[in-house]
Amino acid sequence: MTRPKPQQARRPSRAELVAQVDDFLRDNINEPITVGDLSRMAGVSERTLRSAFHDVLGVSPKQWALRQRLAAAREALSAASPGTTTVTEVAMSYGFFELGRFAGRYRTVFGEMPSETLHGGEDLHHREESWSAA
């Protein structure tokens, strides 16, 4: 009588690994998560995780997480009321504690300042009016 061989768990493809990590990031967007945390969650080494992200998305897991947090902050700013919400509150709720860096990265990615998103472009429009009146 032969014993059945234990089944080895199938290793996920690189695309599946990236999708799994991306889902985790989205579900925990407000949490401070490191690449080490992501690799432990996925059950792979940091090197394997970095390699999978570079192969599938062309960026590191850290860069991807930053982009996801910036996108979530933009969505929150777009949906917020300027009278009750500040850029600082939104930035800090997504783990951006260095506000100058947040604003610089935000402008680089989205082409406008976070306050312009919060005010629906009012800041830019107001500045243009004040420049033309001067």
TAHU-V85216 format. One line per field, one symbol per residue. ss: DSSP state (H for helix, E for strand, L for the rest). A space follows every 50 residues. Layout:
BEGIN
ss->???
END
This chain:
BEGIN
ss->LLLLLLLLLLLLLHHHHHHHHHHHHHHLLLLLLLHHHHHHHHLLLHHHHH HHHHHHLLLLHHHHHHHHHHHHHHHHHHHLLLLLLLHHHHHHHLLLLLHH HHHHHHHHHHLLLHHHHHLLLHHHHHHHHHHHHL
END
